[in-house]
């Protein structure tokens, strides 16, 4: 009913209020009317949402599709001109390589040409140990999976699975994939396809790996075959700031 991303957030941060409403301002008013109303509201994907005047705006820029090299819809993926980046208080270039070179940062810094009042950060993805979606006690490190020569079938329904592919290739070894579109709802036919492909994979140890975002949908999916539940694993995603930027970012948010 609420969607995969809000469910994932609530599962990770059970003490947080999580509200879903097509009218953000209505959700805010409803939460403010609660006895223990929040002091801070975090709106996801709201940079173009003009009905709420944000006290702090953070703009995420994908390293793999930098906005100054992109175009407006439908030719590109931008919803508004790249010049609107000047409305942001903070710009974060996301999904950067962990070993990103300083010269590359300086090039992006120059091309973004941000104002003195804005702050630029660079971040990258890092992954934790894989664990069984239905039994979190079953947990493996990437090193152990490599040592066991584990055969992995990566099943994704997200917009950009490439960082996960790169991580598994680098840390574990070879893998196979089944890729669906973003926010995909898995059907019985999808699971039949997944099961058939998984059955063809050889090796003493093998598993199906899904993203945490997909896991939020799959966890309560009645179509998941019981025979596969022991083999479906997910991998937690962490965000790391490059150049020791995390503490500066936290201070800026708190201030």
Buried (B, 14 or more C-beta within 10 A) or exposed (E): EEEBBBBBBBEEEEEEBBBEEEEBEEBBEEBEEEEEEEEEBBEEEBBEEEEBEBEEBBBBBBBEEBBEEBEEEEEEEBEEEBEBBBEBBBBBBBBBBEEBEEEBBEEBBEEBEBEEEBBBBBBBBEBBBBBBBBEEEBEBEBEBBEEBEBBBBBBBBBEBBEBBBEBBEEEBBEBBBBEBEEBBEBEEEBBEBBBEBBEEBEEEBBBBBBBBBBBBBBBEBEEBBEEBBEBBBBBBBEEEBBEEBBEEBEEBEEE
